[in-house]
Amino acid sequence: MKLYHEVRGCSLAVDIVARELGIPLELIWVDVPRKLLPDGSDYYKINPKGQVPALELPGGGYLTEGAIIMQYLADQRPESSLSAPAGSLERYRIMEWMSFIASDLHKGAFMPLIKKVTPADYRPIARQLVLSRLQWLNDHLAAREYLTGSTFTIADAHCYTIAMWTAYQDIDVSPWPHLKAYLKRIGARASVVAAKAAERQEAKRLGQEDRV
């Protein structure tokens, strides 16, 4: 399968999950601002939304939206602990986190800081929203290793990827020791180390080492 990916993109979470599951993916690096593939062709032909990630499926066609792709991959390895059986409360807890991370933390909190079109007078408000979400995460992690307890799941791969954008926004996570320890714990996983190494290699190829 092919994963359409971006340096510093939320698609990193999908790569992490695939590596956790031992599912090999061919990484296709997308120039998202220009909507171009490495061969210069139009990325809109792959994903009409123009966003990453997109996953080319074995039987043809594409799956988009990171949270859904991660769940799809986890379901290919039902024996894995990265998700939970359909119909179980544990699965709904993971889905609950995936929804929060995608909507509140990613789109609602970080994206206004990332987007250049965000009005200057709104940026302090957006930053405060990010800080409040990080505080909430820190409090939640005070009594648990991972978001849903003692087991790493797709929700943690998702959360790690978005929370690490603090580094790109000059947000020091030291005031939140539980969150800081959580990010360090996940960052040491072999899947994360490998996924970030691939990202750094692509950034180096593009002459964008300062971006990762």
N, C-alpha and C positions, 0 to 999 in steps of 0.2 A: 504494500500500500504506500501511497505517497502522501506526505504531510506538507501542505503549503504553509510556510513558516515565515517569521520575520524577526530580525534582530531586535531585542528588547520588547518583543510582542507577547501578548497573553498566550500565544501558541506554544510558548515554552512549557506550559503546564501539560499540554498534550504529549509533547516529547518525553517529559518526565514519566508520565503514566505509562506510555508505551514501553519505555526502558524498564520500569518496575515489573511489567507483565511479561517481558521477554518477547514483545511483538516488534519485529523489525520494520522500520519505516524509512522510506527514502525521503530525505529532506529536500524540498524545493523552496529555495529562498526567494521571497517576493519583495519587490520594490513597491511597498504599499502606497506611498505618496503618489507615485507615478502609475500605479496599477500595472506594473510590468513584471513578466517572468524573466528568468535568466537569459533566455534566448531572444528577448525583446518582444515577445508576443503579449497579447492583451490578457491580463489576469481576469478581467470581467467575464471572459469566456469560461473560466473555471468557476468563479463565484460572482454572480451578478451584483452581490452586495459590495464587492471590492474589499472585503475584510479577510483577515486570517483569524483563526485557522480554517482550512478546508481539508477534508480527507477524501482521497480518491479510493473508492471501495473496490474490493476484489471483483465483484460482479459488474462493475461499471457504475457510473454516476458518482456523485459527491455528497458528502455529509458536511454541514457547516454548523457553527456555534460550538465553542469550546466545551461547554458543560455537557452538551449532548454527545460530542465525539468522545470525551473521556468516559462517559457512562457506556457508550457503545463498546469501546475497547475493553473496559472492565468486564463487560458481559461476555466477551470472547474467552475469558478465563474465569468461569464461574467459581472455580476452586480458590481463586485469589481472595485476599481479605481487603482488596482495594474498594470493593463495594459490598453490598449485602443482598440477600435473596429478595426477589420481587415480592411485594406484599408485606415485608417485615417492617417493623417500626424503625429498625436500624437503617434501612434503605431510605426511608422518608426523612430521617435525620440528616443523612448525607445530602439528599436532594434539597433539603431546607438550607443547608450551608452553601451548596452550589448556587442556589438562587440568590442568596444574600451577597455572596462574593461577586457574582456577575452584575447584579443591579446596584447594590448599595456601595460596595467597596470599589469596584472597577468603574462602572459607568457614572454612578452618582457622585463618588468622592474624588477619585484620581483624575478622571478624564477632563474635568474643567481646568485642572492645573496643567495638564499636558497640552491641551488644545491652544494653539496660538490665537485663535479668534475669541477666546474668553475675555470679556471686558476687564480692564485693569482693576476697576473698583469691586469686581466680584471675586477676584483671586484670594483676598484675605478670608472671605467667607468660605470659599472652597477649601482652602488650607485648614481652616478650623474644623470643617466637616471631616476631613481626613484624620486630623488629630483625635477627634472624638471617636471615630470608628476604631482607631488603633488602641485608644484607651479601653474601649469596650472589649476588643480582642484580648488585650493584656489581662483584663480582669477575668475573662472566661478561661484563659489558659492557666490561671493561678493554681487550679486543682487538677489539671490533666495534662498529659503529654501532647495529645493531638486534639483536634477540634471535637471529635465525638468520643474521646476517651483515651485508651492506651494503644490504639491501632491506627497506623497511617492509612489514609484513604485518599480517593481522588479529590476529596474536598481540601485536603492538606496540600496536595500538589497545586491546586488552584489558588488557595490562599497564599501560599509561599510566593508564587509567581507575582501576584498583584502586590502583596505587602512589600516585596523587595523593590518596588518602584520608589520606595522612600529614598533610596540611594540616589535616584535620578532627580529627586525634588529637594535634595539637601535637607532631609528630615532625619534627625538623629533618633534612633530607636532606644537609646540608653535610658530615657525616662520610663520605659516599659520593660522591666527586666524579664518578665515571663514571656513576652512577645519576642524579645531579643534572643532568649534561650531557645525558643521554639524555632525561630528562623535559622539559628546556628545548627540545631539538631537536624533539621530537614536538609540544610545546605551540605551536610556531611554525608548524605546518602549517596551511594554509588550512582544511582540513576540521575541525581541532580548534578553531581560532579561531571558526568559524561555529557549531559544535555547542555550544560553551561560551557563546556569545552568546545562543543560543536558550534555554539553560538559565537564564542570568542574567535574561533577559526574563521567563520564567515565575516565577522566584523573586521578582522585583520585583512582579509581579502579585499574588503571594500575600503580599507584605509580608515576604519571607524573604531579603532581600538578604544578610544575614549568613551565610546557609547556603552561598553559593557564592563 
